Amino acid sequence: MTTTITIRTDADTEHALEVLTHAGVSRSRAIREAVVQAATRRERAVQLRRAALRMPLGEPDGINVADELSRARGEEH
């Protein structure tokens, strides 16, 4: 099913369309491809975030980095 969508463009959008249609691609095709690519990138970003949140953090090593940095800075003075 195809649906017609009307968009309002601004200077940035017009420039982007000029770039995307430079090789003879129609504005309609360029917009369709851009929408699909944007959705694909967003879905991939969500997948990567979910995968990162599922990663095991491992066991704590017992080192308090803040204390170590504070101690090191104290020795510099």
Stockholm file with secondary structure:
# STOCKHOLM 1.0

chainA/1-77         MTTTITIRTDADTEHALEVLTHAGVSRSRAIREAVVQAATRRERAVQLRRAALRMPLGEPDGINVADELSRARGEEH
#=GR chainA/1-77 SS CCCCCCCCCCHHHHHHHHHHHTTSCCHHHHHHHHHHHHHHHHHHHHHHHHHHHHSCCCCCCSCCHHHHHHHHHHHHC
#=GC SS_cons        CCCCCCCCCCHHHHHHHHHHHTTSCCHHHHHHHHHHHHHHHHHHHHHHHHHHHHSCCCCCCSCCHHHHHHHHHHHHC
//
